[in-house]
Amino acid sequence: MSKKRVLIVGAGCAGMSCANQLAQHTEKFDVTLIDSIDRCVEQAFSIPVDKEKYGTGEHTLETVEEFEELVLCVLPDQAKILLGKTARWIDKFVLC
């Protein structure tokens, strides 16, 4: 049986999740993930939130260690595929 070629447009939460699921079946799928910007999961990084106005505080992955613990441990091999071998952690962003 030949692999199905899958193109996922959009590296947001849904696109990353879909790519992650398909990447677990490399014998069945050849997955390509594209996006119009140079970051994956654009909404995953934080923005300042007025705690008084919205009644909440923001949470950011402040350190490389925290990012690696919470993200890369979940997607160790897939993160390299999805984020790219040149992905790097800069100022609370994952740059692909």
Secondary structure, 3 states (H helix, E strand, C coil): CCCEEEEEECCCHHHHHHHHHHHCCCCCEEEEEECCCCECCHHHCCCCCCHHHHCCCCCCCCCHHHHHHHHHCCCHHHHHHHHCCCCEEECCEEEC
